[in-house]
């Protein structure tokens, strides 16, 4: 071998671990965005569930896709298609998952408004209205006073 080919081979071998290390770091970063599907509720790269066959398979698949040079979005979407949206640590906030983020804020505010409105209506109904009835003439009122006075004297 010539000196130039030996230098080229040495350079190629020295760059191979660096490229593999970049892919490994990328795979770790992508694995941190996914959950293990073995129901251990841990991040894929941190799954320590004894006998977990899912994390090993998923990590191997992730390394293969990173080595192929697939984009991050393509890799994440392929895992979502294969395992469902629960594989993502931070699922997209659209559709039903959007409601999961909105309902805890909206539901208590709506309940508070309904209670306020109910109390307001109860109070409004509880106010006493002046007694109504037929209007009495002043002659009848004077006669009632005289009769009441004469009965009090007796």
Residue pairs with C-beta under 8 A, 6 or more apart in sequence:
1 9
23 63
23 66
23 67
24 63
26 66
26 72
27 59
27 62
27 63
27 66
28 45
30 62
30 66
30 72
30 75
30 76
31 43
31 44
31 45
31 59
31 62
32 43
32 44
32 45
32 89
33 76
33 88
33 89
33 90
34 43
34 44
34 58
34 62
34 76
34 79
34 87
34 88
34 89
35 41
35 42
35 43
35 44
35 86
35 87
35 88
35 89
36 42
36 43
36 44
36 47
36 49
36 52
36 54
36 55
36 58
37 54
37 58
37 83
37 86
37 87
38 47
38 49
38 52
38 53
38 54
38 55
40 47
40 48
40 49
40 52
42 48
42 49
43 89
44 55
44 58
44 59
44 62
45 59
47 54
47 55
49 55
58 79
58 83
62 75
62 79
65 74
65 75
65 78
66 75
70 78
76 88
79 87
79 88
80 87
80 88
85 91
85 92
85 97
91 97
93 101
